[in-house]
Amino acid sequence: MKAQSLLIIFVAVFVLAACANTNDAAPMSVLNTKTLNSETRATQKMEAEATPGLSMACFTQLREQQQNMGEHSNPAQHIALADRASRCIEDLRLHPKHPDNQRAMQLSALAVINYIKAGDSERAEMAFERFRHQFPQQDLLYVDYSSFVDTITALLNYDTLASHQIRMLNINESMRDELSRQYHWRRN
């Protein structure tokens, strides 16, 4: 009986000691995490400030110009818009976490899409290669969650893609159906 109560006391002391150690350790790890997060944020902020960013005036003017073009635009307007978007991000190298990275990606995508709308597939391919080089392993998503990179790949390489490759791309469903239909008629 004495041994049993001694064992219970020993286990209780051990459990209480473990709880005390856990409580002491938790605030330290939270404090350390907060400190690390603050240091990381400060480093990222310094990198962002040291890296020249995107001109907001250029971004805003391009968005307005795109909205003003409307449905009845001609190829020359699309090429002018694409050229201007390309100039806004020319030689711009941004870290993926840079505050202007998303806007720069959007402008690069705007250039690619407008070259395609103008029917200039050669310049669209060059602009797309610049996009992939400037923003490696990054992508934009459309409203329907389809991929910009996959969509442009499908548009620029539709004549060389096989049906199984088309199915693997994250593209709009109606576009996938149209490309599959074209593939079927090319083969038959």
N, C-alpha and C positions, 0 to 999 in steps of 0.2 A: 504494500500500500504506500509506504514511504517512497519507494523507488518510483511508483507510478505517479505520485504527486510531484516528485522531483523532475520526472520526465515531462510532465505537463507544464511545470514552471519553466523548464529549459526551452521547450518548444514555444511557449508564449513569449519569453524574452527574445528568442531568436526571430520570431515573426515581427515583434514590435521593433526590433533593431533593423530588420529589413525594410519595414515601412518607413522608419525614420530616414534611412539611407535613400530610399526612393524619393521621399519628399524633398530631401536636401538636393538630390541630383536633378530633379525636374526644373527648379528655377534656374539652376546653372545652365542647363542645356537650352532652355528658352532664352535666357539672357545671351548665351553664346550665339544662338541662331539669330536673334535680333541684331546683335553686333555684326555678325557676318553679313546679314541682309543689308544693313546700313552701309557696311564697307563696300559690298558689291554694287549697291545702288549708287554710291558716291563715285566708284570707279567707272561705272557705265555712264554716269552723267558727265564726268570729265572727258571720257572718250567721245561722247556725243558732241560736247562743246568744242573739242579739239578738231573733230572732223567737220569740214564745211558741209552744210546741208543743202537742201533743195530750196530754190527761190519760191516762196509762197506766192509772190505776184505772178510768176510764170505759171504755177499750178492753177491758180484761180482764173487767170485769163484763158488758159486752155480749156478748162471746164466750161466757162461761159461760151467760148467759141464753139465748142462741141454742141452745147445745148441750142445755140442760135442757128446751127446748120440745119437742124430739123430733118424731115424725111426727104425733102426734095433738094438734095445736094448733088454736086457734080464731082467727078473724079479729081479735078484740080483742087477743089476745096479739101477733099480728103488727104491729098498728097501734101498740101500746105500745112494742114493740121498735124499730120504725121511728122513732117520735117521739123516743125516747131517743137513738138513733144520730144523728138530725138535730141534737139539742141538743148533743151532744158536739163536733160540728164546726161549729156555728153561728158565722158570722163569722170563721172561721179561714182565713187566707190564707197558704199555704206555698209557698215556692219549690220547683220540681220536685226539686231535689237535697237538700231538707231531710230530715233523718232520719225525721221523722214523716209525710212526704207519702204514702207507701204505705199506712200504717195509716189515715190520714184518708180516702184514696180507698176503702179497704175498708169503712169505716163508712158512707160516703155510699152506696156500692153496696148495703150491707146494708139501708139505709133504703129504697132504691128497690125492691129485691127483696121486702121484707116488705110494702110497700104493695101490690105486685102480688099477693102471696099472699093478702092480706086482701081483695082484690077492689076496692080503692080506686084506680082507674086515674087519677083526677084528681090525687090527691096523689102518685101514682107519677110522673106527668108533671112535676109541679112539682119533686119531689125530683131527677128526672133532669136537668131544666134547671139546677138548682143544681149538680149534679155537673159538668155540662159547663161551667158558668160558673166554678166554683172550680178545676177541673182542666182547663183548655183544652188541647187536643191531647194529652191523656193518656188511657190506657186500662188496663184490667185484663184479664188473660187467665185463662180457666178452665183446669182441668186438661187438657182436650182441646185447648188453645190457641185456643179460640174467643174472640171479643172480647166483653167486657161491653157496650160501647157499641153494637155491632151487634146483640147479642142483645136488649137493652132496646129499641132502635129497632124491631126486628122485632116484639117483643111489643106495644109501645104503638101501632104504626102498621100492624099486619098487614092491616087492611081497606083501606088505601090503597096498599099496595105492589104493584107489578106483578111478574110472575114473573121477569123479567130483573133486577129490583132485588133480589129475594130471593136469586137466585143469586150476586149480587155481594157479599152480606154474609158476613162471617166468623162464621158461627153453627154450632151443633151440627148434624150431618148429619140426625139424626132430627127436629129442629125444622124444618130446611129442608124436609124431605119433607112434614111436616105442613102447613106454611104453603103449600107448592106445591099440596098436595091441596085445601086450603081455597080457594086462589085459583082452582083449576080448577072447583070446584063453585059458586063465586060467579059465574063467567063463563058457566057452562053451565046 
